[in-house]
Amino acid sequence: MSARSEVNPSDTRERLLRAAADMFLTDGYGASMDGIAARAKVAKQTLYNHFTGKEALFGEVVRNATHGILVALDSNASDLRTSLIQFANAYRAATLSLAGIAIFRTLSAESQRFPALARALYAVGPGQTLRQLSMFLDQNMRAGRLRRDDSVLAAELLLGMLTTTERIRCLLGVADPLRELDQSKGAQIVDTFLRAYTPVH
């Protein structure tokens, strides 16, 4: 398919991102730009018209994955427990999915070779999630819905509770990511977290 036959640049970009996510899932960072363009059924030049290179493309794939998690964190909701359970389920679904495990594995494998890339992707991925969750918890601490404490530490504790052991099992191949996504567990973890941060009156 030539670039001329592509009508909507937004649709083309989305198709490229889906193709890139699929390729990174199967081939890691070694996925070729040629292969991604072919999978998206566009000319290679079209791919470079949208993304300057593989680092930029991989970064956007991670940003997209992170955005889905952050959308679920509603800072305006009046029900704190519901907001945290929605976030917990979205976070677990993203990080424990086949794509989430593949992205984490690729980032870990390539961090020594591409330290600048790893730092940049941490900032827009896990780092942004931590910052947003910390701000959300801080707002609720100030409002009296949570016990006042270090909101960054609280966010780190909650994120660790949500995925750590399960992600390790998935990375080591001793668990199936799809079987780890028990939504009732997200609610159980949130309830445990809320008991630990119940306000002291």
Sequence and secondary structure as in RCSB ss.txt:
>XXXX:A:sequence
MSARSEVNPSDTRERLLRAAADMFLTDGYGASMDGIAARAKVAKQTLYNHFTGKEALFGEVVRNATHGILVALDS
NASDLRTSLIQFANAYRAATLSLAGIAIFRTLSAESQRFPALARALYAVGPGQTLRQLSMFLDQNMRAGRLRRDD
SVLAAELLLGMLTTTERIRCLLGVADPLRELDQSKGAQIVDTFLRAYTPVH
>XXXX:A:secstr
  GGG   HHHHHHHHHHHHHHHHHHHGGG  HHHHHHHHTS HHHHHHH SSHHHHHHHHHHHHHHHHHHT  T
T S HHHHHHHHHHHHHHHHSSHHHHHHHHHHHHHTTT HHHHHHHHHHTHHHHHHHHHHHHHHHHHTTSS  S 
HHHHHHHHHHHHHHHHHHHHHTTSS GGGG  HHHHHHHHHHHHHHT    
